[in-house]
Amino acid sequence: MEAELPRPDGEPDEAPSWGADLEGPVVLSVAGSARSHRHLVHGSAWLVVNVGIAAVGSFAFWLVAANIEPASVVGVAAALFTAMMFLNYATALGLPIAIARYAAGPGRDARTLFAWSLIATVLSSVIGVLFLMVIALSSVRPMLHAFGTASGLLIFTVLVIGVSVSVLVDVRLVTLHRWGWVFVKGVAGVLLRFPLLLVRPAGNPGVALFLCAAAPPALLGILSSFIMLGRSAWSSLRSPLPSSTRAAVRFASVNYLGQLAVQGPTLILPLIAVENVSNRDYASFYVAFSVATVVFLIPLTIGQVLLTEGGLRGADLRAQTRLALRLALGVAALATLACVPGSRLITAAYGPSYQKAADLLIPLVAAALAWCVTTMYLTEARVREDTPGTVAISSSFFVATLLPALVLASVFGLTGVTVSWLVGNVAAMATAIVVHRRASRYPPISWWAWYAARPTSHPT
């Protein structure tokens, strides 16, 4: 693969760079694709392995937790962890995808954008925690009761900041093709959890279990962000903002709402479950949904690589999207098949009190097949800066998942949550296919380009 250079001005390429291959069929073998798109395949392979390690580590951690604490305690810890991840998602501001698109490479401009993105993430995380405390969700109350309002708020805020900046560090490493470092960081976050189980603090056992799960990845995120900034942190902040800043902010703001919509069901659905089922039942749901979430991370991770590589000048976006979709579907299909015997292992490993987790596992994970199509076509729309398509796919997943869940969860409990998850994924896949086919026939519509080109004055 020849060396590819990122766009120096941060603006979209001309249409031929993205869409010259849209007319006529594209014949592309997997082997040929792998040779032509080495970075896409190499990066995806590294990150999929990283997701696999995270899945095994998470499964093992909660398995140990379920065998040393009752299901009600595991439910409290899982609810706190869900609230933390919800804040990570809600306060991201679209910055991870903006970094993937506009902060690629080792240059000064990329370092400056990354440094300011870290500061923005810290501020948004603090605001998000304060807002969550104001609305006082039941899932975070044990944290305040265990440490007191001020100390509990401070500890929870640090953990949210750590997890949030960790995401930015991972994306930055991906843009630098340092996939091995992402792997090492992820493995360390998994392994460091287990020794903490031996030294759990006294007091509320659910909160102690939450700290064991959340502290290692959060503290590693904070440490790695300082390492990434290095000695150039202050100079990066003092440097003039790069010419691509306006485009990066615009790209982040446009995609932020889309990112909220596309990731919202994954993090809001557990909160709906928390408010409608007992801690014991939520522990079962969390075990099954955690496995499903890890499987869903695989196409998201591949999509992150596609967003980086597909946005490079001269990239064959359609061919790369096709290859990424094949990779994601293959892994998701294998994961779904593995859940058939895996569901039987849940009760054997966790105990009979987790039977509901075994019942929910297969349908929750099977939805990943539809999610693969949704994610790849959504990433394709983002690279093309097809704003209407991005909004349509994201909003369809958000609405079709959460609206039924708000009704069905209160009536049917976990069964209603699972049905809503399946309905939302199928609806989003259908919308993504329509958007993809539309892009093959018509050029993408950029609302921002239309707005910039509008007449500023009118004849009287």
N, C-alpha and C positions, 0 to 999 in steps of 0.2 A: 504494500500500500504506500503510495507516495505521500510525502509530508503534506499535511493540510494545515493551513493557517487560519486562525479565527478572523472574523471580520474586524478590521481595525477600528471602525467607527461605531460598532455596536448596532448598526442598522441592518434591516433585512437585506439579503441578496436580491438581485434582480430575479424576475420570475423564472428564467431558464435554469438557474442554479437549483431550484426546487422542483419545478414543474415541467421541465422539458421532456421528461420521460412519461408523461401522463397519457399521451396518445399512443394507442397500440399496446399489445400485450408485452409483458416483460417476462422472459424466460430466464429463470435463475435457479441453479441447483444449490443445494445446501453447501456442498464442498466449494463451489465457485464463490458463493457468498462469503464463506468463511475466509477465503483467501483475499477477497476484495475489501472486506470490512474487518480487518484483523483487530483493530482497537475495540470495535463493538463486541465481537465474540470474546476476546480476551478479558475485557473489563466485565462483561456479563458473567463469564465463568467464575471469575474471582469473587464477584459480589454475590452470586447465587450460592457459592460454597460458604461465604460468610453468613448468609441468611440461614443456610442449613445448620451451621454450627450454633447460631443463635437459637434456632428452633429446638435443637437437641438440648442445649444448655438450659433454656427456659423450661422445657418439659421436665428435665431432671430436677431443677430447682423446686418447682411447684410440686413435683412428686415427693421430694424429701419433706417439703413443708406440709403436705397433706398427711404424711405418716408421723409427723411429730406434733402436729396441732390439729384440733377438730375442724370440721368443715366451716363452722361459723367464724372461727378466727381467720382462716384462709380467705373467707369472703370479705372480711374487713380489710385485710391487706390488699386484696385484689381490687376492691372499690377505691382505695386510696391511690393505687397504681394507675387505675383507669382515669381518675381525676387529674393526675399529673400528666398523663399522656394527652388528655383532652386539652389541657392548657398549652402543651407543646404544639399541638396542631392549631389551636385557635389564635395563638400569638405569633405564628411564623411569618406573617406579613408578605407571603409570597417570595421571601428572600432566597430560600434554597434553590428554586428553579431559576431565579434571576442570576444567582452565582453560577449555576451550571451553564447558563447561556452567555453571560457577559463577563465573567471573571475567570475564563479559561486561560491557562498558561501561567508562567512564572513572572510576568512583567510587573512593573510598578503599578500600572493602572489596576490590574487584577488584585494586587495586594491591598491597594487603597479601598477598593470596593468591598473586599472581604472584611477589612478592619471596621469600616463603618457599618457593615451588616451585622457584625457581632455586637456593636454598641446598641444598634436599633433593637436587636433581639433581646438583649438584657433588659432594656427599658420596657419593651412590650410584655416580657414575662412578668416583671414586677406589677405592672398594671393589671395583667390577667389574674394574678393571684389575689390581688386586692378585690377585684370584681367577684371572683369566686367566693371569697370570704363574705362579701356583702350579701350575695344571694343564699349563702349558707346551705349548700347541698349537704344532705345527710352523709354522703360518702367521706367528707373531709372533717366532720365534727370530731371523730376520734383523735385526730392529730392535735387539735386544739385542747382537747380534754387531757391528753397525755402529757403535754409539755407546757400548757398554759397558752393563752392567746398570743402573746408577743413571741415567745420562743418557738411555738409551733408554727406561727406564720413565717418567722425567719428561716427555720429549717426547711419548710416546704418550698419557700421561694428559692433558696439556693439549689434545691434539687431540680426544680422546674427550669431554672437558668442553665444548670449543667446539662440536662437532657436536650434543651433547645439549641445551645451552642454546639453540642456534639453533632447534631444533624448538619449544621453549616460546615463543620470541620470535615465530616465525611464527604460532603459534596465537593468541597475544595480539593480534597485529596483525589477524588475521582477525576476532576478536571485536569489535575496534574499527572494523571495516569499512575498514581501511587496506590494501586489497588491492594497491594500487600500490606500497607500500613493500615488501611481500613480493616483488613482481616485481623491483623494483630490486635488492634484496638478493640474490635468486637469480641475476640476470644478472651482478652483480658477482662472485659466487663462481665463476661459470663462466669469465668472461673473464680473471680474474686468474691462472688456472692456466697459461695459455699463455706469458706472459713468463717464468715460473719454469722452463719447459723449457729456456730458453736459459742459465740460471745454475744448473743442477743441481749439487749438491755432489758432490765427488769421493768415491770409496769404493764402497760397494755400490750398483750402478746400480738394482737393484730397490727398495731403500729410498729412494733419491733420487727415483725416479719416484713412489713413494707419497707423499712429502712434497709434491711438486708438486700432486698430486691432492687431498690432505687439508687442507693448510695454509690455503688461501684461505677455504673455507666455515667452517672451525673458528675462525679468527681473526675473521672477520666475525660469527660467532655471539657470541663474547665481547664484541666492541665494541658490537654492537647491543643486547646485554643491558644494558650500562652506560647506553647512550643511552635505552633504554626506562625504566630505573629513574630516571635523571636525578637531580635534586637531592632528590627525595622518597624516595630509597632508605632512608636511615636512619630517617626519620619513618615510612615504611611498616612497617619492621621493629619499631619501637617502639610502633606503634598496636595497640590491642586487636584480637585476632582477630575477624573478622566472625562473625555468628550462623550463617552458612552453612558455616563451617569443618568442623563435624562431618559435615554432609551431603556436602561435597566430599571429605573424607578417605574416607568410606564409599564414595562413588561411585568414587573412584580405586582403592581396595583391591579392590572387587568386580570392577571392569573390568580391573585389572592382569593377573590371571591370564588373563582372556579376551584381553587385548591381547597377552600373551606367546604365547598359543596361535594367535591369528589372524595375527600377524606372524612367528611363529617359523619356519615353513617357508621364508619368503622369505630369511631370514638364516642359518638352520641348514643348509638344503639346500646352499648353496655351501660351508660348512665340511665337510660330508660329502663333497662332491666333491673338496675340497682334499686330504683324507686318503686318497682312493682313486684319484686319477689323477695323472699327471705335471704339472709346471708348464706344459709346452707345451700339453697338452690342457686344463688349467684356464684358460689364457689364452683359448682358443676358447670354452669354456663361459661365461666371464665376459663376453665381448663379447655373446653372444646373450642371456644372462640379464640383463645390464644393460638391454638394450632392453626385455625383457619386464617387468623391475621398474619401469621408467619408465611403461610402459603401465598396470601395476597401480596405480601411484600416482594415476592419474587418477580412478578411482572412489573411492579412499581420500580424495583431496582433496575431491571432491564430497560424500562422506560426512561430512567434517569440517564443511563448511558446513551440511549437513543437520542435524548434531548441534547446531550453534549455533542455527540458525533454527527447527528443529523443536521445540526445547525452550522457545521463547518462549511466554508466556501467550497463549492463543487461537489458536495456530498450527494449521493444518489438516495434521496430521502425515501422514495417509494420502495426501493429495493431493501433498504435498511429496515424499514417498517415491517416489510414482509418477513425478513429474517428474524427480527426481534419477536414477532408474533409466533413464529414457529418454535423458537426457543422457549418462550413463555408457556405456550400450550402444551408442549412436551413435558415440561417439569410439572405443570399443574395437573395433567392427566395422571402422571405417575403418583403424585401426592394423593390424588383422589382414590386411586386404586389401593394405595397403601393404607388408606383409612378403613378399608373393609376388615382386614384382620386387626388393624390398630384399635378400632372401636371395642373389640373384645378384650384388648389388653388394658383398657382404662380401668375397668372394674377390678381386674386382677391386680393392677399396680396400685390404684388409689383406694380401692375398697368399695363395698356395695353402696355406700352413701353417695357415690359419684356415678350412679347408673344413668342419670339424665345426661351427663356429659357424653357417655357412650352413645346414647340415642341421638344426640344432636350433632355429633362429629361429622358424619358423612354428608348430610345436606348442607352444613355450613361450609365445608371445604369444597364441595362440588360446585358451589357458586363461583369459585375461582376460574373455572373454564370460561364463563361469560366475562369475568373481570379482565382476563387477558386481552380479549378483543377490545373492551372498553378502554383499557389503559393505553394500548399501542395506538389506537386511532385518536385518542385524546392527545397523546404526545405529538403525533403527526400534525394535528390541528394547531398545537401550540407552536411548533417549529415554523409552520406556515403563517403564523400570526392570524389564524382564522378565528377571530373573536366570536362571531355568532356560533360557530361550530363548537368552540370550547365551552361557551356558556350553555349551549343546548345539552351537551353530553353531561356536564357536571351537574346541572340543575335537575336533569331527569333522574340521575342516581340519588340525589339528595331527597327530592320530593317523593319519588316512588318507594323509597325505603322507609323514611322517617314518618311520613303521614300515616301509612298503615300501622306502623309500630306503635304510635301514640294511642291508637284505638285498640289494636289487637292485644298488646301487652297487658293492658289492664283487665282484659276479659279472659284471655287464654294463657297468660303467663309466658313462659319460655317458648312454647309452641308458636304463639303469635309473633314473638320476636324473630324466630327462625323463618317463618313464612314471609315476613316482611323483608328479610334479608335476601331471600331467593327472588321475590318479586322485583325488588329494586335493582338487583344485578341483571336480570333478564331485560328489564325496561331500558337500563343504561346501555346494554349491548346493542339492542335494537336501534337506539338513537345514534350510537357511534357508527353503526354500519351505514345508516342513512347519510350521516355527515361525510363519511369516507367516500361514498359513491358520488355525492354531490361535488366533492372536491376534485374528483376525476373528470367531471364534466364542465365545471365552471371555475374560474379563478377565485381564490379566497377574497373575502371582503374584509378590509381593515377599517374599522370604525375610526381609529385614530388618524389614519391617512386621509379619510374623508373629512374629518374635522379640521385637520391642518390645512387642507386644500380649499376649504370653504371660502367664499368671498367675504371680506371683512367690512365691506361697505356696500350699500345698495343705492342705485340711482333713484332720485326723487322724481 
